[in-house]
Amino acid sequence: MKKIILLSLMTILLIPTARSQVLIALFFGDKLNTPNIEFGLNVGGNFTTLTNYPEAKFKTWLNFGLYFNFKLSDHFYLHPEMLFINQMGSKGLNNNDLPLPELEHETLETWVESNYFTFVFLPRYKLTNQLYFEAGIHFSYLLTADDYFLIKPEGDSELQYKVHAKPRMNKFDVGGDVGLGYKFGKGEGVNLSLRYSYGFINTLKDESLDPEKNRGFHVHVGIPIGVGKENVQKEVDRIER
């Protein structure tokens, strides 16, 4: 978990768009949080693959964004998320369509990587003060997509070939999500959510090919901004008196 958070924070520092969202959250997060609304940062990891490839392996990627948590009642919440970095893909795909014949090698490794901007809409039901169940839907827009081919001809040498895959992929994806979460700090702290998602739409434009759909497991760590700040200030005022 510490590695996932560290990698996510490094990504934030390297990508200007994501960095600007972090600054907005840090400056205004405490003003957006109320007893019935929680606002914060979302960081985590994706473990994804594509359907129609039984031998494919899950690949580890990143997700990062912002979230709100709207309290509707003592048990029901609405939890929308905006993920500016939502990396999907798969490892060990079919090698029949190699871009170059010389890539056919016993050490060949293949994978596909795609990055989406994703809006997640998750109704939540609080089972206990800290444990909750969530199920909903996500809408994604494809930002980038690449196929990778890696061989190691001899010794320590490596040859990597990348093909831009975005032209062959659909721009939009829709899918379902279901998961369980735990809220630390007696129900007022960091959120840890474990989810499974399944895409409803074929990622490929060519309908003559077997459909490939995104699916995978996701770890989300929700970090509320400014929550508990008023309580801390009240305690400081009480001590000063």
C-alpha positions as CSV (number, residue, x, y, z in Angstrom):
1,M,0.0,0.0,0.0
2,K,2.8,2.4,0.8
3,K,4.4,1.8,-2.6
4,I,1.1,2.6,-4.3
5,I,0.7,5.8,-2.5
6,L,4.3,6.8,-3.1
7,L,4.0,6.1,-6.9
8,S,0.8,8.1,-7.0
9,L,2.3,11.1,-5.3
10,M,5.3,10.9,-7.7
11,T,2.9,10.9,-10.7
12,I,1.1,13.9,-9.2
13,L,4.4,15.9,-9.2
14,L,5.2,14.9,-12.8
15,I,1.9,15.8,-14.5
16,P,0.9,19.5,-14.6
17,T,-2.9,18.9,-14.9
18,A,-2.9,16.6,-11.9
19,R,-0.7,18.9,-9.9
20,S,-3.1,21.8,-10.4
21,Q,-6.0,19.7,-9.1
22,V,-4.0,18.9,-6.0
23,L,-3.3,22.5,-5.4
24,I,-7.0,23.3,-5.7
25,A,-7.8,20.5,-3.3
26,L,-5.3,21.7,-0.7
27,F,-6.4,25.3,-0.9
28,F,-10.1,24.8,-0.9
29,G,-10.7,21.3,0.5
30,D,-11.4,22.4,4.1
31,K,-14.0,24.9,2.8
32,L,-15.8,22.3,0.8
33,N,-16.1,19.8,3.7
34,T,-19.2,20.1,5.9
35,P,-21.0,17.6,8.2
36,N,-22.9,16.3,5.2
37,I,-20.2,16.7,2.4
38,E,-16.7,15.2,2.3
39,F,-14.2,16.3,-0.3
40,G,-10.7,14.9,-0.9
41,L,-8.0,13.3,-3.0
42,N,-8.2,9.8,-4.4
43,V,-5.0,7.8,-5.1
44,G,-4.5,4.1,-5.6
45,G,-3.7,1.2,-7.9
46,N,-5.4,-0.7,-10.7
47,F,-4.9,-4.4,-11.4
48,T,-6.5,-4.9,-14.8
49,T,-6.7,-7.1,-17.9
50,L,-8.8,-7.5,-21.0
51,T,-11.5,-10.1,-21.8
52,N,-11.0,-12.7,-24.5
53,Y,-7.4,-13.4,-23.5
54,P,-7.5,-16.4,-21.1
55,E,-3.7,-16.5,-20.8
56,A,-3.3,-12.8,-20.2
57,K,-2.0,-11.5,-16.8
58,F,-3.2,-8.6,-14.7
59,K,-1.1,-5.5,-15.0
60,T,-0.5,-3.0,-12.2
61,W,-1.3,0.7,-13.0
62,L,-2.2,3.9,-11.2
63,N,-5.3,6.0,-10.5
64,F,-5.6,9.5,-9.2
65,G,-8.3,12.1,-8.9
66,L,-10.8,13.9,-6.6
67,Y,-13.9,12.8,-4.9
68,F,-17.0,14.0,-3.0
69,N,-19.0,12.0,-0.5
70,F,-22.6,13.3,0.0
71,K,-24.5,12.1,3.1
72,L,-28.2,11.4,2.3
73,S,-29.1,9.6,5.5
74,D,-27.4,7.8,8.4
75,H,-26.8,4.9,6.0
76,F,-26.9,6.1,2.4
77,Y,-24.3,8.2,0.6
78,L,-23.6,9.3,-2.9
79,H,-19.9,9.0,-3.9
80,P,-18.8,10.6,-7.2
81,E,-15.2,10.5,-8.3
82,M,-13.3,12.2,-11.1
83,L,-10.1,10.2,-12.0
84,F,-7.7,12.3,-14.1
85,I,-5.3,9.4,-14.2
86,N,-7.0,6.0,-14.6
87,Q,-4.6,3.5,-16.3
88,M,-6.0,0.3,-17.7
89,G,-4.6,-2.5,-19.8
90,S,-3.3,-6.0,-19.8
91,K,-0.1,-8.1,-19.9
92,G,0.7,-11.0,-22.1
93,L,-1.7,-10.5,-25.0
94,N,-2.0,-12.5,-28.2
95,N,1.1,-12.1,-30.4
96,N,-0.4,-12.9,-33.8
97,D,-0.4,-9.3,-35.0
98,L,3.2,-8.4,-34.4
99,P,4.2,-5.0,-36.0
100,L,7.6,-6.5,-37.1
101,P,8.4,-10.2,-38.0
102,E,11.7,-10.0,-36.1
103,L,9.9,-9.4,-32.8
104,E,8.8,-13.0,-32.8
105,H,11.3,-14.2,-30.2
106,E,11.2,-16.7,-27.3
107,T,11.7,-13.8,-24.8
108,L,8.9,-11.7,-26.2
109,E,6.8,-9.8,-23.7
110,T,3.7,-7.9,-24.8
111,W,1.3,-5.6,-23.0
112,V,-1.2,-2.8,-23.8
113,E,-1.6,0.4,-21.7
114,S,-4.5,2.8,-22.0
115,N,-5.2,5.9,-19.9
116,Y,-8.7,7.2,-19.3
117,F,-10.4,10.2,-17.7
118,T,-13.1,8.5,-15.7
119,F,-16.2,9.7,-13.8
120,V,-17.4,7.2,-11.2
121,F,-20.9,7.4,-9.6
122,L,-21.1,5.1,-6.6
123,P,-24.0,5.0,-4.2
124,R,-22.8,3.7,-0.8
125,Y,-24.5,1.9,2.0
126,K,-22.9,2.1,5.5
127,L,-23.0,-1.4,7.1
128,T,-21.3,-0.2,10.3
129,N,-19.8,3.0,11.5
130,Q,-16.7,2.2,9.4
131,L,-17.6,-0.5,6.9
132,Y,-19.6,0.3,3.8
133,F,-20.8,-1.4,0.6
134,E,-20.7,0.4,-2.8
135,A,-22.0,-0.4,-6.3
136,G,-22.5,1.8,-9.3
137,I,-21.3,2.8,-12.8
138,H,-18.4,4.5,-14.4
139,F,-18.0,6.5,-17.6
140,S,-14.6,6.8,-19.2
141,Y,-13.0,8.8,-22.1
142,L,-9.8,7.5,-23.7
143,L,-6.8,9.8,-23.4
144,T,-3.9,7.6,-24.6
145,A,-3.4,4.0,-25.7
146,D,-0.2,2.1,-26.7
147,D,0.8,-1.5,-27.5
148,Y,4.2,-2.6,-26.2
149,F,6.5,-5.3,-27.4
150,L,9.7,-6.2,-25.6
151,I,12.4,-8.8,-26.4
152,K,15.8,-9.5,-24.9
153,P,18.0,-10.8,-27.8
154,E,21.1,-11.6,-25.7
155,G,22.8,-10.8,-22.4
156,D,21.4,-7.6,-20.8
157,S,20.2,-6.0,-24.1
158,E,16.6,-5.1,-24.6
159,L,14.5,-4.1,-27.6
160,Q,11.2,-2.3,-27.0
161,Y,8.7,-1.4,-29.7
162,K,5.7,0.8,-29.1
163,V,2.7,1.2,-31.4
164,H,0.1,3.9,-30.8
165,A,-3.2,2.0,-30.3
166,K,-5.6,4.8,-29.8
167,P,-6.8,4.9,-33.5
168,R,-8.1,1.3,-33.2
169,M,-9.9,1.9,-29.9
170,N,-13.3,3.4,-29.0
171,K,-13.1,6.7,-27.3
172,F,-15.7,5.9,-24.6
173,D,-16.1,3.1,-22.1
174,V,-18.9,2.4,-19.7
175,G,-18.8,-0.2,-16.9
176,G,-20.1,-1.4,-13.6
177,D,-18.3,-1.3,-10.2
178,V,-18.9,-3.1,-7.0
179,G,-16.8,-3.1,-3.8
180,L,-16.3,-2.9,-0.1
181,G,-14.7,0.0,1.9
182,Y,-13.5,0.9,5.3
183,K,-13.3,4.3,6.8
184,F,-10.6,4.9,9.4
185,G,-10.7,7.4,12.3
186,K,-14.0,6.2,13.7
187,G,-15.7,6.8,10.4
188,E,-14.2,10.3,9.8
189,G,-10.8,9.5,8.4
190,V,-9.1,8.0,5.3
191,N,-11.3,5.8,3.1
192,L,-9.9,2.4,1.8
193,S,-12.0,0.9,-1.0
194,L,-11.5,-2.4,-2.8
195,R,-13.5,-2.7,-6.0
196,Y,-14.1,-4.9,-9.0
197,S,-15.1,-3.3,-12.4
198,Y,-16.3,-4.7,-15.7
199,G,-16.6,-2.8,-18.9
200,F,-19.8,-3.1,-20.9
201,I,-18.4,-1.7,-24.2
202,N,-15.9,-3.3,-26.7
203,T,-12.7,-1.3,-26.6
204,L,-12.1,-2.1,-30.3
205,K,-13.6,-0.1,-33.2
206,D,-13.4,-3.1,-35.5
207,E,-16.5,-5.1,-34.8
208,S,-15.3,-8.0,-36.9
209,L,-12.8,-8.9,-34.2
210,D,-13.6,-10.6,-30.9
211,P,-14.6,-8.0,-28.4
212,E,-12.1,-6.8,-25.8
213,K,-13.5,-5.3,-22.6
214,N,-11.7,-3.7,-19.6
215,R,-12.0,-5.5,-16.3
216,G,-10.0,-5.6,-13.1
217,F,-9.6,-4.9,-9.4
218,H,-9.0,-1.4,-8.0
219,V,-7.6,-0.1,-4.7
220,H,-8.7,3.4,-3.9
221,V,-7.4,5.5,-0.9
222,G,-9.6,8.5,-0.3
223,I,-7.8,11.3,1.7
224,P,-10.3,13.9,3.0
225,I,-9.0,17.5,3.0
226,G,-9.6,19.6,6.1
227,V,-11.8,17.1,7.9
228,G,-11.6,17.5,11.6
229,K,-10.0,21.0,11.3
230,E,-12.8,22.7,13.2
231,N,-12.7,20.1,16.0
232,V,-8.9,20.6,16.4
233,Q,-9.4,24.4,16.6
234,K,-12.1,24.0,19.2
235,E,-9.8,21.8,21.3
236,V,-7.0,24.4,21.0
237,D,-9.4,27.2,22.1
238,R,-10.5,25.1,25.1
239,I,-6.9,24.5,26.2
240,E,-6.0,28.2,25.9
241,R,-8.8,29.2,28.1
